[in-house]
Amino acid sequence: WAKFHIQLFPFLDGLSREAEETGLPIMRGLFLEAPKDPATWTISDEYVLGRSLLVAPILDQGATQRAVHVPTGAWVALDGSASVTGPADFMATAAIGEVPLWLKRGAVIPRLPERVDTLVPADAPTVDLDDVRNERVLLWAPGGTESFVERDGTTYVSTPGSESAFTEVGVALPDCASATQRGCVSRGTGRVVVRLSGSGPLAGAQGVLTITGPGRTIDVEVVTAP
């Protein structure tokens, strides 16, 4: 989870910019996102990171499940195991050491690649922020309307779509044939990852993702559920 936290740097940095400009906290009680839902005012052990990543940690020692309340909207489990439309209450299950996380449909969460080790300058072979500054791995839950802006102005906009097959700038994307190929779809890790050749737009899985900002190497990890 420490590694995951480091990867979230572009997301957290964008949220900190939003906090500076609006006063909204990075970690938000559910009532901030759904003030008309009475249940959200009494929940103290869940929060939304930004407005689209719901965190519901299991706090009881030895427990592997907990009650979860999701506010209004369509949500999908980060591991792709389930989807739910709120407001709703249900039991979430997670192995010890895991955290139930839910994405609102349409959410775009920019991350650094998994190989990053630290955000401070470091000598090789340690991978620091400068080594991966121009790379992004996006968590994308297609099927809804959401947007996110990084501190440097890079903007991600997700809207619903009708296509199921993946296309980039209207061109159908083949399955990746090698680990370095771009403009293709990788399906070998248990989750679909689209390696964009440019900055899109990307369409597929009933969603459209539009990206504006500086040129970067972008992979899109597509989060879907039954």
C-alpha positions as CSV (number, residue, x, y, z in Angstrom):
1,W,0.0,0.0,0.0
2,A,3.0,2.3,0.5
3,K,3.9,1.6,-3.1
4,F,0.3,2.3,-4.2
5,H,0.4,5.6,-2.3
6,I,3.6,6.7,-4.2
7,Q,2.0,5.7,-7.5
8,L,-1.0,8.0,-6.7
9,F,1.2,11.1,-6.6
10,P,-0.3,12.8,-9.8
11,F,-3.8,12.1,-8.4
12,L,-3.0,13.4,-4.9
13,D,-1.1,16.4,-6.2
14,G,-4.1,17.3,-8.4
15,L,-6.4,17.0,-5.4
16,S,-4.1,19.2,-3.4
17,R,-4.4,21.9,-6.1
18,E,-8.1,21.6,-5.8
19,A,-7.9,21.9,-2.1
20,E,-5.8,25.1,-2.4
21,E,-8.3,26.6,-4.8
22,T,-11.7,25.5,-3.2
23,G,-11.0,24.4,0.4
24,L,-12.3,20.9,-0.3
25,P,-10.2,18.3,1.6
26,I,-8.4,15.5,-0.2
27,M,-10.0,12.9,2.1
28,R,-13.7,13.6,2.2
29,G,-16.4,12.3,4.5
30,L,-19.2,10.7,2.5
31,F,-21.6,13.5,3.5
32,L,-19.5,16.0,1.5
33,E,-20.3,14.0,-1.7
34,A,-23.9,13.1,-0.8
35,P,-25.2,15.5,1.8
36,K,-28.9,14.5,1.0
37,D,-28.2,10.9,1.9
38,P,-28.9,10.7,5.7
39,A,-26.7,7.6,6.1
40,T,-23.6,9.5,5.1
41,W,-23.7,11.8,8.1
42,T,-23.2,8.9,10.6
43,I,-20.4,7.0,8.9
44,S,-16.9,7.7,10.3
45,D,-14.8,4.8,8.9
46,E,-15.3,5.3,5.2
47,Y,-14.1,8.2,3.0
48,V,-13.9,9.3,-0.6
49,L,-10.5,10.3,-1.9
50,G,-11.4,13.2,-4.1
51,R,-14.9,12.5,-5.4
52,S,-14.5,9.2,-7.1
53,L,-12.4,6.7,-5.1
54,L,-14.3,5.2,-2.1
55,V,-12.1,3.7,0.6
56,A,-13.7,1.4,3.2
57,P,-10.9,-0.1,5.3
58,I,-11.5,-3.2,7.5
59,L,-10.5,-2.1,11.0
60,D,-11.4,-5.0,13.2
61,Q,-8.5,-7.3,13.9
62,G,-8.8,-10.6,12.0
63,A,-11.9,-9.6,10.1
64,T,-12.2,-10.2,6.4
65,Q,-15.5,-8.4,5.7
66,R,-17.3,-5.2,6.7
67,A,-20.5,-3.3,6.0
68,V,-20.1,-0.7,3.3
69,H,-22.4,2.2,2.3
70,V,-22.0,3.7,-1.2
71,P,-23.6,7.1,-2.0
72,T,-25.6,7.9,-5.0
73,G,-24.1,6.8,-8.3
74,A,-22.8,3.7,-10.1
75,W,-19.7,2.2,-8.5
76,V,-17.3,-0.6,-9.4
77,A,-14.9,-2.5,-7.2
78,L,-11.3,-1.7,-8.0
79,D,-10.5,-5.5,-8.3
80,G,-13.4,-5.8,-10.8
81,S,-15.3,-8.3,-8.6
82,A,-18.6,-6.4,-8.4
83,S,-20.6,-3.3,-9.2
84,V,-23.3,-1.5,-7.3
85,T,-25.6,1.4,-7.7
86,G,-26.1,3.7,-4.7
87,P,-27.3,4.6,-2.3
88,A,-26.8,1.1,-1.1
89,D,-25.5,-1.0,1.8
90,F,-23.8,-4.4,1.4
91,M,-21.1,-6.6,2.9
92,A,-17.6,-6.3,1.3
93,T,-15.1,-9.1,1.6
94,A,-11.3,-8.6,1.5
95,A,-8.3,-10.7,2.6
96,I,-6.3,-9.6,5.6
97,G,-4.0,-6.8,4.4
98,E,-6.3,-5.7,1.5
99,V,-8.6,-2.7,1.5
100,P,-12.0,-2.6,-0.2
101,L,-11.8,0.2,-2.8
102,W,-14.6,1.4,-5.2
103,L,-14.4,3.7,-8.2
104,K,-17.3,5.8,-9.4
105,R,-18.1,4.9,-13.0
106,G,-16.4,7.5,-15.2
107,A,-13.5,7.9,-12.7
108,V,-10.0,8.6,-14.1
109,I,-7.2,8.2,-11.5
110,P,-3.8,9.1,-12.9
111,R,-0.8,7.2,-11.4
112,L,2.9,6.8,-11.9
113,P,4.0,3.4,-13.2
114,E,4.5,0.6,-10.8
115,R,8.3,0.7,-11.1
116,V,8.6,4.0,-9.3
117,D,10.3,3.7,-5.9
118,T,10.4,7.2,-4.5
119,L,9.4,10.8,-5.1
120,V,12.7,12.3,-4.1
121,P,15.9,12.4,-6.1
122,A,17.8,9.1,-6.0
123,D,20.6,7.3,-7.8
124,A,20.1,4.3,-10.0
125,P,18.9,1.6,-9.7
126,T,16.3,3.3,-7.5
127,V,13.6,4.8,-9.7
128,D,12.6,8.3,-8.7
129,L,10.0,10.8,-9.8
130,D,12.2,12.3,-12.5
131,D,12.7,8.9,-14.1
132,V,8.9,8.5,-14.6
133,R,7.6,12.0,-14.8
134,N,6.4,11.6,-18.4
135,E,4.6,8.3,-17.8
136,R,1.1,7.7,-16.6
137,V,-0.9,4.6,-15.8
138,L,-4.6,5.6,-15.6
139,L,-7.2,3.7,-13.6
140,W,-10.3,4.2,-15.7
141,A,-13.8,3.0,-14.8
142,P,-15.8,3.6,-18.1
143,G,-19.5,4.2,-18.3
144,G,-20.0,7.5,-16.5
145,T,-19.3,11.2,-16.8
146,E,-16.3,12.4,-14.6
147,S,-13.3,14.5,-15.1
148,F,-10.0,15.1,-13.3
149,V,-7.3,17.8,-13.7
150,E,-3.6,17.4,-12.6
151,R,-1.7,20.2,-11.1
152,D,0.0,21.0,-14.5
153,G,-3.4,21.3,-16.2
154,T,-3.5,17.8,-17.8
155,T,-7.2,17.1,-18.1
156,Y,-8.9,13.7,-18.3
157,V,-12.6,13.6,-19.3
158,S,-14.7,10.4,-19.3
159,T,-18.1,10.2,-20.9
160,P,-20.4,7.3,-21.7
161,G,-20.0,5.6,-25.1
162,S,-21.5,2.9,-27.1
163,E,-18.5,1.0,-28.4
164,S,-17.3,-2.2,-26.8
165,A,-14.1,-2.8,-28.8
166,F,-11.3,-0.4,-28.1
167,T,-10.3,2.3,-30.6
168,E,-7.8,5.2,-30.5
169,V,-8.7,8.2,-32.6
170,G,-11.3,6.0,-34.3
171,V,-8.8,3.3,-35.2
172,A,-9.3,-0.3,-33.9
173,L,-6.6,-1.4,-31.5
174,P,-5.1,-4.9,-31.9
175,D,-4.0,-7.2,-29.1
176,C,-0.4,-6.4,-28.0
177,A,2.2,-8.8,-29.6
178,S,5.1,-7.7,-27.4
179,A,5.9,-6.0,-24.1
180,T,7.0,-2.8,-25.9
181,Q,4.3,-2.4,-28.5
182,R,2.1,0.8,-28.3
183,G,-1.3,1.4,-29.7
184,C,-2.6,-2.0,-28.6
185,V,-4.6,-3.9,-25.9
186,S,-2.9,-6.1,-23.3
187,R,-5.1,-8.8,-21.8
188,G,-2.5,-11.1,-20.2
189,T,-2.5,-9.7,-16.6
190,G,-6.1,-10.5,-15.7
191,R,-7.2,-6.9,-16.5
192,V,-7.4,-5.1,-19.8
193,V,-4.6,-2.5,-20.2
194,V,-4.7,-0.2,-23.2
195,R,-1.2,1.1,-24.3
196,L,-2.0,4.3,-26.1
197,S,0.2,5.3,-29.0
198,G,-0.6,9.0,-28.4
199,S,-3.1,10.8,-26.1
200,G,-6.3,9.3,-27.5
201,P,-9.2,9.8,-27.5
202,L,-9.8,6.3,-26.4
203,A,-13.2,4.6,-26.9
204,G,-14.3,1.2,-25.7
205,A,-16.1,-0.7,-22.9
206,Q,-19.0,1.7,-23.2
207,G,-16.9,4.8,-22.5
208,V,-14.9,7.5,-24.1
209,L,-11.7,8.9,-22.5
210,T,-10.3,12.3,-23.7
211,I,-6.9,13.6,-22.6
212,T,-5.5,17.0,-23.1
213,G,-2.1,18.1,-21.9
214,P,1.6,17.5,-22.5
215,G,2.7,14.4,-24.5
216,R,3.3,11.4,-22.2
217,T,3.5,7.6,-22.4
218,I,0.0,6.6,-21.2
219,D,-1.3,3.2,-20.3
220,V,-5.0,2.9,-19.4
221,E,-6.0,0.1,-16.9
222,V,-9.7,-0.5,-17.6
223,V,-11.7,-1.3,-14.5
224,T,-15.0,-3.1,-15.3
225,A,-17.2,-5.5,-13.4
226,P,-20.2,-7.7,-14.0
